[in-house]
Amino acid sequence: MNENRPRTRYCSRCLTTFIGDLDRCPNLGCRTQRPVAGWGTLLEPGDTFDRHYHIEKRLAIGGAGVTYLGREEDAAGQLVGPWLAIKVLYAQRDQGSFLRRLSNEAQILQELDHPNIVQLMGFSHRKGHSPYLLTRFEEGGSLLDHLRRVGALPLKEAAAIGIQLCDALAVAHNRGVIHRDLK
C-alpha cells in the first residue's frame, strides 16, 4: 500500500468509512473507540494487494467485504493476465460465517464451468491476511445497469439473455446450487 496519501478507513462495528486515523468512529450512532489494532483500511487505486495484485479501483463495498478491480503483477511489476474481481473480507469478518460463505462460494465456482458463470481464478486464506476470492472480471455490469443505460430491451434480445441465464442456472441446479443473487 502507498502510505504517502490519505487512507480510507472503516469501523468494523458499523462499517462507516472515513479518512484519517480518528480516535472514535465518526458515526454518531456508533462512536466506537479506535481498536488497539487500528481501523480497517480500504485499498486504493495503485495499491498492491498481497504482493501480487495491482488495484485499479474499488468495485463494490458490501456487508462482508470489498470487491476491487485488479490485475496480477509479475516479478518485474508488469501487469499480466486478465482483469480480476478481487473480493476481500473485512479484517474483522475474516472468520466464522463470513469466511464459510466465501469459502463455499469458491468451492461452488470451482465446480461450475459455463460461459455465463463467472470463472474462479483463485481463493486464498492464510494466517495474518484477510481471505480473498479471485474471479475473472466480466465487463458490462449488471442487467439492471444495462437497462438503465439503454432502456427496455427488444423482445429478441431479452429472450436471448433469458436463454443464456437459463442455461447457466441449469448447470448450477444440476450441481445442487441455488443462486439467490442473480445480476
Order of alpha helices (4+ residues) and beta strands (2+ residues): beta-beta-beta-beta-beta-beta-beta-alpha-beta-beta-alpha-alpha
